[in-house]
Amino acid sequence: MSEKKVFQASPEAKGEAKKLRIFAVIAWLLAMAGQAYAIFNLISDEMMMWLIGAIVVILILAITGSTLWKKANRLDPASEKEPTRFFIQNQLGAIMGVLAFLPMVVMILNNKDISGKTKGIAGSIAAIAMVAAGVTGADFNPPSVEKYTEEINAQTEAAKSLSIDSDNVYWSKAGNKYHAYDDCYHIKNKAVTTGSIKESWEQKGISELCKTCQKKAAKNSVSSGVKELIEAN
């Protein structure tokens, strides 16, 4: 393998990740505030429907926060060499998802002023929402600097095997794939950025070659090989 390209998030990616994390924290804080309001104002037989509505809103906020947080982690991942930070950063969505409901579930189930029906219905819905928020917030395949480094180098070698210039690929602002050819119809007439495969990872988190470009590169590679074989004979 040629010189190893170690992943490092670009300033642009770090800036975007920071914004996403701020919005995620805001969503989680709103979820916590909603939980506090529900605990102090809505746990009663008369307010059960409002309590269920609040649980739904809190769930939406918790999942929104977790989704934004995981997007940020893919732009600016933690290193596996720091296990504590790595775990907390990647599983914070699950932790916050559970915390957005756990106190409420406990308060509902231990409240002696509501009927068994209200306790059963509201408690079950809140518990299901807690599990949903926790599972949605968990990252079962967390990104890391090491994984990105390995993938970047694998992508670079794969590109070179197709005679693609790994230091000159193209990607658009809204795209999620890099392109080997600037005339690819997926990016034709669009503003594109040119750089290396490593830079496409660092700046946009792009990890996949466009299938159209891949087929074209493979075809060109075969044609070039056949031509060389003919010329050699």
BELNOR-V743228 format. One record per run of one state. SS is the DSSP state (A for helix, B for strand, O for the rest). FROM is the first residue (numbers start at 1). TO is the last residue. If there is no record, write none. Layout:
BEGIN
ss from to
SS FROM TO
SS FROM TO
END
This chain:
BEGIN
ss from to
O 1 10
A 11 41
O 42 47
A 48 75
O 76 82
A 83 99
O 100 101
A 102 110
O 111 115
A 116 137
O 138 144
A 145 161
O 162 168
B 169 172
O 173 177
B 178 179
O 180 191
B 192 195
O 196 196
A 197 204
O 205 208
B 209 209
O 210 210
A 211 232
O 233 233
END
